[in-house]
Amino acid sequence: MVVIIPAYEPDERLIKLAQEIKLKTDYDIVIINDGSALNKQLLFSKLEEYAEVMEHKHNLGKGKSIKTALKYIEDNYPDDLGIVVADADGQHRYDDIIKVSRALETNENSLILGSRQFTGNVPAKSKFGNTVTRYIFKCASGVKLNDTQTGLRAFNSKIIPFLLKVPGDRYEYEMNVLLECAKQKINIIEVPIETIYIENNESSHFRVIRDSARIYKDIIKFSFSSLLSFVLDFFIYSLMIFLTSGMVQSTSIIISNVFARAISASFNFYINKNYVFKDKGKSAKAAVKYFELAAFILIVNTFLLNIVVNLIGNEFVSKIIVESSLFTISWIVQKYFIFKSSHGEVKNAKISTK
């Protein structure tokens, strides 16, 4: 078993954790100094007694640190062994590291998560952040997890090549790993661990606005492109409703909705392929899949639109309700089945081994 610990500006708690792991187990430890300040060099020198210490000359991010350690393990260890990733800030106790490692022994083809229960005195920003990401993850993957932000994870080294291809170098990497595991049908198992927040989690280097934007960037961009497409769609739909007002209401709705969707879908395809998901695949292949989805949504959309119009009697409010209800379906299908961005091999970071 190898324990990976990415470390940026750690304190003495990391030494205590490394000591305990080394004293009580035969686990190897790989620690990545992710560009910490010079005044931390003495601490990392002490850690060399218990762990293989590697160094990024500059702060490259938690995701990049994990990838650096994974690449090192891939090159220097056997192909089949257990790996645990833990945080350096004292939130992951020795007992919980052992708990996830033992769970891996009986579930070697799974991703094991040390799952916090968020009970008791939990900082508001941590509880809110997990609630939001848990909901987004459920919408995006269809998998329900209690703790999507845990940094305590265990897995078999056989999936290292897969993990090295997952995009992201900072905090977004951990969320991307969960999304990609769900996509690849890798079983995810949650093991309850103690919820620890030291000094109201002030030691965390998570930057709420910037790092949240990294984590949610795809869905934020998708939401914005969908909003633009909806505005275009709604404008054309409203115009067509006005122009076909002399027709039977159901006929007017069908013509207006089909015409509006045809134009807005073409606009949405271009924006999503080139700017949201940045898909590099062949346009024709993606276009076929996209317009198959668009045709399906159009049929469902038109069917639901007529029902809602009959229920509330307003064509415009009904349009907003129906479009909102189909948003999540469109997001999931486009991200995971249409615009599957190719993940290239990770470039080696500039590191030094001490």
Disulfide bonds with the S-S distance in Angstrom:
none
